[in-house]
């Protein structure tokens, strides 16, 4: 609330330590708006600048915020192997059009412990032959882990690309039992 008792567009953030490294979580009153891998100081600062520019509000570090509390709890439970589904309000304002459509289908239609091919996901949203566009949508995902782009793989059995790095993708798939745990 601002000094006049009105809700302001507030963006709060916190960094959570996980098995794949620090994740930056950011939320608005609409829901979780951004998850950023490898949230070292430089990565974090760059992500916060982008958020401020895109959302028109300076993000505020507030790990105790009610806007973030449930997201932090669920992310920690996921990495502890205690949660398979995220049940969080999501703020989709950083993504639109085809990319949003693909990511919503991914979030609702590809459960924990399963994978889908880029082409298969394209077909699910009515764009057969759109595998490359699906790959672009995965790269634009503002909510990785929660919207599980790590579950999208190549149809020939390859792991595919990943904005968080292939080792991070392997570790997420291993956590979900899709791949064996990495030896190193």
VOGU-832285 format. One record per residue (C-alpha): y, x, z negated; residue number from 1. Coordinates in Angstrom, 2 decimals, padded with zeros to 5 digits, always signed. Last residue first. Layout:
<nodes>
node py->Y, px->X, pz->Z, n->NUM
...
</nodes>
This chain:
<nodes>
node py->-035.99, px->+030.13, pz->+011.06, n->184
node py->-039.23, px->+028.19, pz->+011.60, n->183
node py->-037.45, px->+025.07, pz->+012.85, n->182
node py->-038.95, px->+021.89, pz->+011.41, n->181
node py->-041.17, px->+020.14, pz->+013.95, n->180
node py->-039.43, px->+017.69, pz->+016.26, n->179
node py->-039.11, px->+013.89, pz->+016.08, n->178
node py->-039.56, px->+013.72, pz->+012.31, n->177
node py->-036.05, px->+012.45, pz->+011.56, n->176
node py->-035.05, px->+015.69, pz->+009.84, n->175
node py->-036.56, px->+017.57, pz->+012.80, n->174
node py->-034.34, px->+015.60, pz->+015.21, n->173
node py->-031.30, px->+016.48, pz->+013.09, n->172
node py->-032.34, px->+020.15, pz->+012.96, n->171
node py->-032.91, px->+020.32, pz->+016.71, n->170
node py->-029.50, px->+018.77, pz->+017.38, n->169
node py->-027.83, px->+021.26, pz->+015.04, n->168
node py->-029.62, px->+024.13, pz->+016.81, n->167
node py->-028.47, px->+022.73, pz->+020.16, n->166
node py->-024.80, px->+022.83, pz->+019.22, n->165
node py->-022.60, px->+020.14, pz->+017.67, n->164
node py->-021.52, px->+018.88, pz->+021.08, n->163
node py->-025.12, px->+018.50, pz->+022.19, n->162
node py->-026.94, px->+019.10, pz->+025.44, n->161
node py->-030.40, px->+018.04, pz->+026.53, n->160
node py->-033.58, px->+018.43, pz->+024.45, n->159
node py->-035.83, px->+018.73, pz->+027.46, n->158
node py->-038.77, px->+016.35, pz->+027.82, n->157
node py->-038.35, px->+015.44, pz->+031.47, n->156
node py->-036.26, px->+012.38, pz->+030.60, n->155
node py->-033.62, px->+014.54, pz->+028.93, n->154
node py->-032.71, px->+013.61, pz->+025.37, n->153
node py->-030.54, px->+011.13, pz->+023.46, n->152
node py->-031.41, px->+010.98, pz->+019.73, n->151
node py->-028.71, px->+013.55, pz->+018.82, n->150
node py->-026.18, px->+010.93, pz->+019.97, n->149
node py->-026.91, px->+009.09, pz->+016.72, n->148
node py->-023.82, px->+006.97, pz->+015.96, n->147
node py->-023.78, px->+007.97, pz->+012.27, n->146
node py->-024.86, px->+011.53, pz->+013.17, n->145
node py->-021.97, px->+011.82, pz->+015.65, n->144
node py->-018.99, px->+009.46, pz->+015.21, n->143
node py->-016.28, px->+010.47, pz->+017.72, n->142
node py->-018.82, px->+010.44, pz->+020.59, n->141
node py->-017.10, px->+012.00, pz->+023.63, n->140
node py->-019.99, px->+014.34, pz->+024.42, n->139
node py->-022.42, px->+011.42, pz->+024.20, n->138
node py->-020.23, px->+009.44, pz->+026.61, n->137
node py->-020.30, px->+012.37, pz->+029.06, n->136
node py->-024.09, px->+012.43, pz->+028.90, n->135
node py->-024.11, px->+008.68, pz->+029.53, n->134
node py->-022.00, px->+009.30, pz->+032.64, n->133
node py->-024.60, px->+011.84, pz->+033.81, n->132
node py->-027.40, px->+009.34, pz->+033.27, n->131
node py->-025.64, px->+006.61, pz->+035.27, n->130
node py->-028.42, px->+006.00, pz->+037.79, n->129
node py->-029.07, px->+002.59, pz->+036.31, n->128
node py->-025.77, px->+001.29, pz->+034.91, n->127
node py->-026.52, px->-002.03, pz->+033.24, n->126
node py->-026.03, px->-000.90, pz->+029.64, n->125
node py->-029.75, px->-000.48, pz->+029.02, n->124
node py->-030.11, px->+001.34, pz->+032.35, n->123
node py->-027.71, px->+004.06, pz->+031.20, n->122
node py->-029.75, px->+004.46, pz->+028.01, n->121
node py->-032.89, px->+004.96, pz->+030.08, n->120
node py->-031.10, px->+007.53, pz->+032.25, n->119
node py->-029.97, px->+009.58, pz->+029.25, n->118
node py->-033.47, px->+009.42, pz->+027.80, n->117
node py->-034.13, px->+007.77, pz->+024.45, n->116
node py->-035.35, px->+009.20, pz->+021.16, n->115
node py->-037.05, px->+007.80, pz->+018.08, n->114
node py->-037.21, px->+008.79, pz->+014.41, n->113
node py->-034.32, px->+006.59, pz->+013.33, n->112
node py->-033.69, px->+003.66, pz->+015.65, n->111
node py->-032.24, px->+003.58, pz->+019.15, n->110
node py->-030.83, px->+000.12, pz->+019.89, n->109
node py->-027.91, px->-000.58, pz->+017.56, n->108
node py->-026.12, px->+002.76, pz->+017.49, n->107
node py->-027.14, px->+003.70, pz->+021.03, n->106
node py->-026.01, px->+000.36, pz->+022.40, n->105
node py->-022.66, px->+000.76, pz->+020.62, n->104
node py->-022.36, px->+004.30, pz->+022.00, n->103
node py->-022.99, px->+003.14, pz->+025.57, n->102
node py->-020.43, px->+000.33, pz->+025.36, n->101
node py->-017.87, px->+002.62, pz->+023.75, n->100
node py->-018.29, px->+005.21, pz->+026.52, n->99
node py->-018.08, px->+002.52, pz->+029.21, n->98
node py->-014.70, px->+001.30, pz->+027.98, n->97
node py->-013.19, px->+002.69, pz->+024.80, n->96
node py->-013.31, px->+005.46, pz->+022.21, n->95
node py->-011.03, px->+006.59, pz->+019.37, n->94
node py->-010.43, px->+003.02, pz->+018.17, n->93
node py->-014.10, px->+002.37, pz->+017.32, n->92
node py->-013.50, px->+002.03, pz->+013.57, n->91
node py->-016.96, px->+001.67, pz->+012.07, n->90
node py->-018.00, px->-000.45, pz->+009.10, n->89
node py->-021.03, px->+001.18, pz->+007.56, n->88
node py->-024.71, px->+000.39, pz->+007.35, n->87
node py->-026.25, px->+003.66, pz->+008.41, n->86
node py->-029.98, px->+003.55, pz->+008.91, n->85
node py->-032.74, px->+005.93, pz->+007.86, n->84
node py->-031.75, px->+006.69, pz->+004.29, n->83
node py->-033.51, px->+008.69, pz->+001.56, n->82
node py->-034.27, px->+011.85, pz->+003.54, n->81
node py->-031.71, px->+013.85, pz->+001.51, n->80
node py->-029.64, px->+014.24, pz->+004.70, n->79
node py->-029.48, px->+010.46, pz->+005.10, n->78
node py->-028.67, px->+009.94, pz->+001.39, n->77
node py->-025.71, px->+012.37, pz->+001.64, n->76
node py->-024.43, px->+010.55, pz->+004.75, n->75
node py->-024.85, px->+007.18, pz->+002.99, n->74
node py->-022.94, px->+008.22, pz->-000.14, n->73
node py->-020.15, px->+009.86, pz->+001.86, n->72
node py->-019.77, px->+006.75, pz->+004.03, n->71
node py->-019.78, px->+004.53, pz->+000.93, n->70
node py->-017.02, px->+006.50, pz->-000.78, n->69
node py->-014.80, px->+007.02, pz->+002.26, n->68
node py->-012.51, px->+003.96, pz->+002.28, n->67
node py->-012.76, px->+003.76, pz->-001.53, n->66
node py->-011.01, px->+007.11, pz->-001.57, n->65
node py->-012.41, px->+009.79, pz->-003.86, n->64
node py->-012.60, px->+012.42, pz->-001.10, n->63
node py->-008.90, px->+011.93, pz->-000.39, n->62
node py->-007.47, px->+014.44, pz->+002.07, n->61
node py->-004.70, px->+012.59, pz->+003.90, n->60
node py->-004.63, px->+012.13, pz->+007.67, n->59
node py->-001.11, px->+011.93, pz->+009.17, n->58
node py->-000.76, px->+008.65, pz->+011.03, n->57
node py->-000.26, px->+007.90, pz->+014.72, n->56
node py->-003.97, px->+007.39, pz->+015.39, n->55
node py->-004.41, px->+009.73, pz->+018.36, n->54
node py->-001.90, px->+012.41, pz->+017.32, n->53
node py->-002.88, px->+012.39, pz->+013.65, n->52
node py->-006.56, px->+012.44, pz->+014.61, n->51
node py->-006.06, px->+015.39, pz->+016.98, n->50
node py->-004.19, px->+017.34, pz->+014.27, n->49
node py->-006.97, px->+016.52, pz->+011.78, n->48
node py->-009.61, px->+017.82, pz->+014.20, n->47
node py->-007.71, px->+021.10, pz->+014.71, n->46
node py->-007.31, px->+021.58, pz->+010.95, n->45
node py->-011.00, px->+020.87, pz->+010.33, n->44
node py->-012.18, px->+023.26, pz->+013.04, n->43
node py->-009.96, px->+026.04, pz->+011.64, n->42
node py->-010.93, px->+025.37, pz->+008.00, n->41
node py->-014.63, px->+025.11, pz->+008.74, n->40
node py->-015.84, px->+021.63, pz->+009.59, n->39
node py->-018.99, px->+022.60, pz->+011.52, n->38
node py->-019.45, px->+019.08, pz->+012.87, n->37
node py->-016.76, px->+016.37, pz->+012.94, n->36
node py->-017.27, px->+012.71, pz->+012.04, n->35
node py->-014.50, px->+010.29, pz->+012.96, n->34
node py->-013.40, px->+006.67, pz->+012.51, n->33
node py->-015.37, px->+005.35, pz->+009.52, n->32
node py->-014.06, px->+001.87, pz->+008.84, n->31
node py->-011.25, px->-000.55, pz->+009.65, n->30
node py->-009.22, px->+000.61, pz->+006.61, n->29
node py->-009.23, px->+004.03, pz->+008.24, n->28
node py->-011.83, px->+006.72, pz->+007.79, n->27
node py->-012.42, px->+010.42, pz->+008.32, n->26
node py->-015.58, px->+012.40, pz->+007.61, n->25
node py->-015.58, px->+016.17, pz->+008.14, n->24
node py->-019.08, px->+017.57, pz->+008.10, n->23
node py->-019.93, px->+020.94, pz->+006.52, n->22
node py->-023.17, px->+022.56, pz->+007.58, n->21
node py->-026.42, px->+021.22, pz->+009.03, n->20
node py->-028.08, px->+020.62, pz->+005.64, n->19
node py->-024.89, px->+018.91, pz->+004.50, n->18
node py->-021.65, px->+019.74, pz->+002.67, n->17
node py->-019.17, px->+016.86, pz->+002.92, n->16
node py->-015.55, px->+017.38, pz->+003.94, n->15
node py->-013.13, px->+014.58, pz->+003.15, n->14
node py->-010.70, px->+012.42, pz->+005.06, n->13
node py->-008.28, px->+009.55, pz->+004.74, n->12
node py->-006.35, px->+007.83, pz->+007.52, n->11
node py->-003.97, px->+005.11, pz->+006.37, n->10
node py->-002.27, px->+002.65, pz->+008.63, n->9
node py->-000.08, px->+001.11, pz->+005.93, n->8
node py->-000.92, px->-001.94, pz->+003.91, n->7
node py->+002.22, px->-003.65, pz->+002.71, n->6
node py->+003.38, px->-003.86, pz->-000.92, n->5
node py->+006.94, px->-002.80, pz->-000.10, n->4
node py->+006.48, px->+000.70, pz->-001.53, n->3
node py->+003.47, px->+001.25, pz->+000.74, n->2
node py->+000.00, px->+000.00, pz->+000.00, n->1
</nodes>
